Amino acid sequence: LRTSIAASSALRRSESGAFAGGEIAFDYSKGNGEINVESPLGGFDLRFSKASDQRIHLYRTSGLIAIMRLKGAARDVPLNMDDFDASSHVYTIEKDEAFAALNRLGEVLIGRIIDIADDTRGAAADLVRFKCRIFQVGMQMSAP
């Protein structure tokens, strides 16, 4: 059973056409760590797993063309996606670090990890919380 979040309820649309201001939190120890973030054209099947209370693993799923760790990406600064590696099946994302996922419909989700809770390190449950924005390919993109 996978968690599903509708973009219309979790994210707000900005004037540029991107969804902005969204924040998602879920227990990554349930449902194989998968969450579907719905978007205007389809959605993003994201999968996370435990690394620590400071890092989390993000996996490329079958519905994604690529994922990226956006190391060093500043908030609200235009991104050149060619500056980042997309060759791996899994990336370890640190707290306060950005990531990207490209779906098969030409949409890009850019997120930033806000919080990670790990039940083996004193937290009540496993939890990942991230802000995200969804863009169409060709739009100017920036990390939340």
MARVEXKOL-793190 format. One record per residue (C-alpha): residue number from 0; x, y, z. Coordinates in Angstrom, 3 decimals. Layout:
BEGIN
site seq NUM&east X&north Y&up Z
...
This chain:
BEGIN
site seq 0&east 0.000&north 0.000&up 0.000
site seq 1&east 1.524&north 3.276&up -1.125
site seq 2&east 0.885&north 6.731&up 0.283
site seq 3&east -0.522&north 9.191&up -2.246
site seq 4&east -0.526&north 12.975&up -1.957
site seq 5&east -2.496&north 15.079&up -4.423
site seq 6&east -0.629&north 18.114&up -5.671
site seq 7&east -3.846&north 20.086&up -5.611
site seq 8&east -4.203&north 19.591&up -1.866
site seq 9&east -0.538&north 19.508&up -0.857
site seq 10&east 0.894&north 22.185&up -3.146
site seq 11&east -0.183&north 25.629&up -4.311
site seq 12&east 0.238&north 26.905&up -7.890
site seq 13&east 2.478&north 29.954&up -8.364
site seq 14&east 2.056&north 32.631&up -11.028
site seq 15&east 4.884&north 31.061&up -13.061
site seq 16&east 2.860&north 27.863&up -13.467
site seq 17&east 4.979&north 25.831&up -11.079
site seq 18&east 3.486&north 24.386&up -7.949
site seq 19&east 5.041&north 26.115&up -4.962
site seq 20&east 4.893&north 26.155&up -1.186
site seq 21&east 4.196&north 22.459&up -0.769
site seq 22&east 5.358&north 20.474&up 2.216
site seq 23&east 4.955&north 16.718&up 2.542
site seq 24&east 5.653&north 14.476&up 5.531
site seq 25&east 5.212&north 10.710&up 5.714
site seq 26&east 6.430&north 7.583&up 7.515
site seq 27&east 9.000&north 6.062&up 5.161
site seq 28&east 9.036&north 2.752&up 7.068
site seq 29&east 5.539&north 1.972&up 5.761
site seq 30&east 4.476&north 1.068&up 2.222
site seq 31&east 8.032&north 0.184&up 1.178
site seq 32&east 8.951&north 3.849&up 1.666
site seq 33&east 6.950&north 4.869&up -1.401
site seq 34&east 4.839&north 7.965&up -1.841
site seq 35&east 3.053&north 9.205&up -4.946
site seq 36&east 2.996&north 12.965&up -5.330
site seq 37&east 0.273&north 13.703&up -7.861
site seq 38&east 0.866&north 16.403&up -10.448
site seq 39&east -1.068&north 18.053&up -13.285
site seq 40&east 0.049&north 15.451&up -15.856
site seq 41&east 0.407&north 12.374&up -13.661
site seq 42&east 2.680&north 12.175&up -10.684
site seq 43&east 5.945&north 11.179&up -9.090
site seq 44&east 6.502&north 7.825&up -7.424
site seq 45&east 9.197&north 8.605&up -4.874
site seq 46&east 10.843&north 5.975&up -2.689
site seq 47&east 12.870&north 6.672&up 0.450
site seq 48&east 14.684&north 4.447&up 2.952
site seq 49&east 16.535&north 4.903&up 6.209
site seq 50&east 20.121&north 6.113&up 6.291
site seq 51&east 20.252&north 8.084&up 9.569
site seq 52&east 18.554&north 10.998&up 11.276
site seq 53&east 20.656&north 13.346&up 9.106
site seq 54&east 20.483&north 11.520&up 5.733
site seq 55&east 17.930&north 9.548&up 3.728
site seq 56&east 18.218&north 7.377&up 0.608
site seq 57&east 16.173&north 8.386&up -2.458
site seq 58&east 15.642&north 5.723&up -5.164
site seq 59&east 14.767&north 5.999&up -8.843
site seq 60&east 11.500&north 4.129&up -9.402
site seq 61&east 10.099&north 2.718&up -12.646
site seq 62&east 7.945&north 5.822&up -13.185
site seq 63&east 10.950&north 8.144&up -13.115
site seq 64&east 13.480&north 8.808&up -15.856
site seq 65&east 16.040&north 10.191&up -13.408
site seq 66&east 16.705&north 11.423&up -9.893
site seq 67&east 19.404&north 13.833&up -8.771
site seq 68&east 21.064&north 15.011&up -5.605
site seq 69&east 21.214&north 18.799&up -5.944
site seq 70&east 24.213&north 19.282&up -3.681
site seq 71&east 24.875&north 22.957&up -3.053
site seq 72&east 21.611&north 24.164&up -4.628
site seq 73&east 20.588&north 27.417&up -2.960
site seq 74&east 16.964&north 28.302&up -2.277
site seq 75&east 15.134&north 30.204&up -5.022
site seq 76&east 18.213&north 30.471&up -7.262
site seq 77&east 17.758&north 29.344&up -10.898
site seq 78&east 19.140&north 25.841&up -11.486
site seq 79&east 21.009&north 24.454&up -14.475
site seq 80&east 20.100&north 20.773&up -14.242
site seq 81&east 23.130&north 19.862&up -16.415
site seq 82&east 25.307&north 20.783&up -13.416
site seq 83&east 24.056&north 17.726&up -11.478
site seq 84&east 24.591&north 13.982&up -11.888
site seq 85&east 21.585&north 11.821&up -12.769
site seq 86&east 23.346&north 8.539&up -13.522
site seq 87&east 22.650&north 6.671&up -10.274
site seq 88&east 19.718&north 4.552&up -9.144
site seq 89&east 20.024&north 5.834&up -5.554
site seq 90&east 21.303&north 9.008&up -3.905
site seq 91&east 21.798&north 9.802&up -0.248
site seq 92&east 20.264&north 13.180&up 0.494
site seq 93&east 21.253&north 15.137&up 3.594
site seq 94&east 18.931&north 17.188&up 5.767
site seq 95&east 18.469&north 20.661&up 4.194
site seq 96&east 19.743&north 19.365&up 0.830
site seq 97&east 17.766&north 19.508&up -2.408
site seq 98&east 16.886&north 16.687&up -4.803
site seq 99&east 15.097&north 16.345&up -8.146
site seq 100&east 12.992&north 13.706&up -9.882
site seq 101&east 12.060&north 13.695&up -13.590
site seq 102&east 8.925&north 11.750&up -14.505
site seq 103&east 8.107&north 10.193&up -17.891
site seq 104&east 5.616&north 12.987&up -18.682
site seq 105&east 8.147&north 15.817&up -18.729
site seq 106&east 7.615&north 17.140&up -15.235
site seq 107&east 10.336&north 17.806&up -12.681
site seq 108&east 9.800&north 17.688&up -8.924
site seq 109&east 12.403&north 19.617&up -6.966
site seq 110&east 12.400&north 19.073&up -3.231
site seq 111&east 14.395&north 19.960&up -0.145
site seq 112&east 14.628&north 17.661&up 2.882
site seq 113&east 13.426&north 19.586&up 5.931
site seq 114&east 13.441&north 16.897&up 8.595
site seq 115&east 14.275&north 13.222&up 9.063
site seq 116&east 13.220&north 11.173&up 12.069
site seq 117&east 14.695&north 7.730&up 12.745
site seq 118&east 13.075&north 5.401&up 15.276
site seq 119&east 16.399&north 3.636&up 15.908
site seq 120&east 17.877&north 6.942&up 17.058
site seq 121&east 15.269&north 7.950&up 19.623
site seq 122&east 12.419&north 9.263&up 17.460
site seq 123&east 8.896&north 7.949&up 18.013
site seq 124&east 8.614&north 6.927&up 14.327
site seq 125&east 10.419&north 7.089&up 10.989
site seq 126&east 9.495&north 10.268&up 9.145
site seq 127&east 10.759&north 12.339&up 6.244
site seq 128&east 9.480&north 15.861&up 5.651
site seq 129&east 10.281&north 17.825&up 2.512
site seq 130&east 9.214&north 20.941&up 0.636
site seq 131&east 8.739&north 20.577&up -3.103
site seq 132&east 7.845&north 22.322&up -6.326
site seq 133&east 6.752&north 20.785&up -9.624
site seq 134&east 7.850&north 22.250&up -12.949
site seq 135&east 7.282&north 21.444&up -16.614
site seq 136&east 10.468&north 20.728&up -18.590
site seq 137&east 11.652&north 23.973&up -20.176
site seq 138&east 10.560&north 26.159&up -17.268
site seq 139&east 13.129&north 27.966&up -15.144
site seq 140&east 13.534&north 25.785&up -12.038
site seq 141&east 14.665&north 26.550&up -8.509
site seq 142&east 14.846&north 24.658&up -5.249
site seq 143&east 12.538&north 25.476&up -2.351
